Amino acid sequence: MAAETSPSISETAFSCPHCGALTTQTWFSCFVKRIDTDTRVPLLPDPEKVRTYVAEHSSRDEDGEGKKVISWADQMENGLPFTEAASSHELHSMAHLHNVFPCQCFNCKKFSLWVHDRPVFPQARLGAEPSQYLPEDVRRDFDEARSVLGISPRSAAALLRLAIQKLCTAVGEKGKNIDADIASLVKKGLDTEVQIALDSVRVIGNEAVHPGQMDLHDDTATAAELFDLVNFIADQLIGRPQKLRAIYEKLPEEKRAAIDARNAKALAPPP
């Protein structure tokens, strides 16, 4: 597997911010033309209305322009930047827009957009990739935290605090007070390292949103470390039990029945 190469304005090959492939990236100059329609605002077509209009005028569509219009409307609805050749009369009224640079990935063909030397689209996601054991709602918070880490470490830390609150709920705790949930887990035999990870994310997340002794305004490094802690917590609280249960389920049924009977006898109160 090729190593990841961070996107850079001075390179022609790096890991695509869309698909992640390490491949060739093609840079483009950017030109603009003033919107001279009656509304003077950008046109965002409704694809369904476009299809209806094309269908109503299909008898006149001898050169297949209707299909091109539908394809254009679908791409507009998709919301991703794409290219379209300018007509000859449009070229004369265009101006060169400096400090804005589109860049197209050879692999997925999608564009990233840069202002000066900074990528502004798609929104960069920093921090560790989410663990496979994160529940879907927790993963959304985790990914949102990755998307804001570069511009607001405080926001990322606060979102990860919310993530561990939801993780506590996922393993049977009440989810109303993280401190109380951690105490409950400790009482049930929580591993010390998991407790330390939980409390670290909890305290740093609290410090991010309340006045305290830690200032995370520009501390991206500390906030980034929390992603690894959240993954570790998910792996230990959810992943490890799942793996152990999967192995246990492979035992012969009569063996598991004997184990269950032994455990029930050991836990029974004395006569």
C-alpha positions in Angstrom: 0.0 0.0 0.0 1.4 3.4 -1.0 2.1 5.8 1.9 -0.2 8.8 2.2 1.2 12.1 0.8 -0.4 15.3 2.0 -2.0 17.6 -0.6 0.3 20.5 -1.5 0.1 23.4 -3.9 3.6 22.7 -5.0 3.1 19.1 -6.0 1.5 17.3 -9.0 1.0 14.0 -7.2 -0.5 13.5 -3.7 -3.2 11.7 -1.9 -6.6 12.8 -3.2 -8.7 14.6 -0.6 -11.8 12.9 -2.2 -10.8 9.2 -2.9 -7.5 9.0 -1.0 -5.6 7.6 -4.0 -2.0 8.6 -4.3 -2.0 9.7 -7.9 -1.4 12.5 -10.4 -3.2 15.8 -9.8 -3.8 18.3 -12.6 -3.9 22.0 -11.8 -6.0 24.5 -13.7 -6.2 28.3 -14.0 -9.6 29.9 -13.1 -11.6 32.4 -15.2 -14.7 34.2 -14.3 -17.6 35.8 -16.1 -20.1 38.2 -14.6 -23.6 36.8 -14.3 -25.8 39.0 -16.6 -29.1 37.1 -16.2 -32.2 39.0 -15.0 -31.8 37.7 -11.4 -28.0 38.4 -11.3 -27.6 35.4 -9.0 -26.2 31.9 -9.6 -28.6 29.4 -11.3 -29.3 26.2 -9.3 -31.7 24.2 -11.5 -34.2 21.6 -10.3 -33.3 18.4 -12.1 -36.9 17.1 -12.1 -38.2 20.3 -13.7 -35.4 20.1 -16.3 -36.4 16.5 -17.2 -40.1 17.6 -17.5 -39.2 20.5 -19.8 -37.0 18.3 -22.0 -39.7 15.6 -22.2 -42.3 18.2 -23.2 -40.0 19.4 -26.0 -38.5 16.1 -27.0 -40.0 16.3 -30.5 -37.8 19.3 -31.2 -34.6 17.8 -29.7 -33.1 16.5 -33.0 -29.5 17.0 -32.0 -29.7 15.4 -28.5 -29.3 18.7 -26.6 -31.9 17.5 -24.1 -29.7 14.7 -22.8 -26.9 17.2 -22.4 -29.1 19.6 -20.4 -30.3 16.8 -18.2 -26.7 15.6 -17.6 -25.7 19.2 -16.7 -28.6 19.6 -14.3 -27.8 16.3 -12.6 -24.2 17.4 -12.1 -25.3 20.7 -10.7 -27.6 18.9 -8.3 -24.7 16.7 -7.2 -23.0 19.8 -5.8 -19.5 19.0 -6.9 -17.4 21.3 -9.1 -17.2 20.2 -12.8 -16.1 21.7 -16.1 -18.0 22.7 -19.2 -16.4 24.2 -22.4 -17.1 27.9 -22.8 -18.5 29.2 -26.0 -16.3 31.5 -28.2 -18.3 34.6 -27.3 -18.0 33.9 -23.6 -14.2 33.7 -23.7 -14.0 37.3 -24.7 -15.8 38.5 -21.6 -13.9 36.3 -19.1 -11.3 37.5 -16.6 -8.5 35.6 -15.0 -9.3 34.9 -11.3 -6.0 34.7 -9.5 -5.3 32.9 -6.2 -8.1 30.4 -6.9 -6.9 27.0 -8.3 -9.0 24.0 -9.2 -7.2 20.6 -9.1 -8.5 17.4 -10.6 -7.6 13.9 -9.4 -6.6 11.4 -12.1 -8.3 8.5 -10.3 -11.7 9.8 -9.3 -11.9 12.8 -11.7 -13.2 15.0 -8.8 -12.0 18.6 -8.2 -10.5 20.1 -5.1 -10.5 23.9 -4.8 -7.6 25.9 -3.4 -7.4 29.5 -2.3 -3.8 30.7 -2.4 -1.9 27.7 -0.9 -4.8 26.2 1.2 -7.3 23.6 0.2 -10.9 24.8 0.9 -12.9 22.0 -0.7 -13.4 19.3 0.1 -13.2 20.1 3.8 -10.0 18.4 5.0 -10.4 15.7 7.6 -7.5 15.5 10.0 -6.9 13.1 12.9 -7.1 9.3 12.9 -9.6 7.3 10.9 -12.6 6.1 12.9 -12.5 2.6 14.5 -14.8 0.1 12.8 -16.4 -0.5 16.2 -17.7 3.0 16.6 -21.6 3.0 16.4 -22.9 5.0 13.4 -24.1 8.0 15.4 -20.8 8.2 17.2 -18.9 7.9 13.9 -20.8 10.9 12.6 -19.6 13.0 15.6 -16.0 11.6 15.1 -16.0 12.5 11.4 -17.4 16.0 12.2 -14.6 16.5 14.7 -12.0 15.5 12.1 -13.5 18.1 9.6 -13.1 21.0 12.1 -9.9 20.0 13.8 -7.7 22.2 11.6 -9.8 25.3 12.2 -11.1 24.8 15.7 -9.3 22.3 18.0 -11.8 23.3 20.8 -14.8 22.3 18.7 -13.1 18.9 17.8 -12.4 18.2 21.5 -16.0 19.1 22.5 -17.4 16.7 19.8 -15.2 13.9 20.9 -16.4 14.4 24.5 -19.9 13.9 23.1 -18.7 10.8 21.3 -17.5 9.1 24.5 -20.8 10.1 26.2 -22.6 8.2 23.4 -20.1 5.3 23.7 -21.0 5.0 27.4 -24.7 4.7 26.5 -23.8 2.1 23.8 -22.3 -0.2 26.5 -25.3 0.1 28.9 -24.7 3.3 30.9 -27.2 6.1 31.4 -25.3 8.6 29.2 -26.5 11.6 31.2 -23.3 12.2 33.2 -20.0 11.0 31.8 -18.3 11.1 35.2 -21.0 8.9 36.8 -20.9 6.6 33.8 -17.1 6.1 34.1 -17.5 5.5 37.8 -20.1 2.8 37.1 -17.9 1.2 34.6 -15.0 1.2 37.1 -17.2 -0.5 39.6 -18.0 -3.2 37.0 -14.2 -3.8 36.5 -13.2 -1.3 33.8 -9.6 -1.7 32.7 -7.5 1.1 34.1 -6.1 2.2 30.7 -9.6 2.5 29.3 -10.6 4.6 32.4 -7.6 6.9 31.8 -8.6 7.3 28.2 -12.2 8.1 29.1 -11.3 10.6 31.7 -8.7 12.3 29.4 -11.2 12.9 26.7 -13.9 13.9 29.2 -11.7 16.5 31.0 -10.1 17.9 27.8 -13.5 18.1 26.2 -14.9 19.9 29.2 -11.9 22.4 29.2 -12.7 23.1 25.5 -16.1 24.5 26.2 -15.7 25.9 29.8 -13.2 28.3 31.2 -10.3 26.3 32.6 -6.6 25.8 32.9 -6.2 24.3 29.4 -6.4 26.6 26.3 -7.2 24.5 23.2 -7.6 27.5 20.8 -4.5 26.7 18.9 -3.5 23.3 20.4 -4.3 21.1 17.4 -1.7 18.5 18.6 -3.5 17.8 21.9 -6.9 17.7 20.2 -5.6 15.3 17.5 -4.4 12.8 20.2 -8.0 12.5 21.4 -9.0 10.7 18.2 -6.7 7.9 19.1 -8.1 7.7 22.6 -11.7 7.5 21.3 -10.7 4.7 18.9 -8.9 2.9 21.8 -12.0 3.2 24.0 -14.3 1.8 21.2 -11.9 -1.1 20.5 -11.8 -2.0 24.2 -15.4 -1.5 25.2 -17.1 -2.8 22.0 -14.5 -4.5 19.8 -12.8 -6.7 22.3 -16.1 -8.1 23.8 -17.3 -8.8 20.2 -14.2 -10.7 19.4 -14.3 -12.8 22.6 -18.0 -13.6 22.1 -17.3 -14.7 18.5 -14.6 -17.1 19.7 -16.8 -18.4 22.5 -19.7 -19.0 20.1 -17.4 -21.4 18.1 -17.3 -23.8 21.1 -19.5 -26.9 20.9 -23.0 -26.2 22.2 -22.7 -28.9 24.9 -19.4 -27.4 26.2 -21.0 -23.9 26.5 -24.0 -25.4 28.3 -21.6 -27.1 30.8 -19.8 -23.7 31.3 -23.1 -21.9 31.8 -24.1 -24.5 34.4 -20.8 -24.2 36.2 -21.1 -20.4 36.3 -24.7 -20.6 37.6 -23.6 -22.9 40.4 -20.7 -20.7 41.3 -22.8 -17.6 41.5 -25.7 -19.2 43.4 -26.1 -18.0 47.0 -25.1 -20.6 49.6 -27.9 -22.8 51.0 
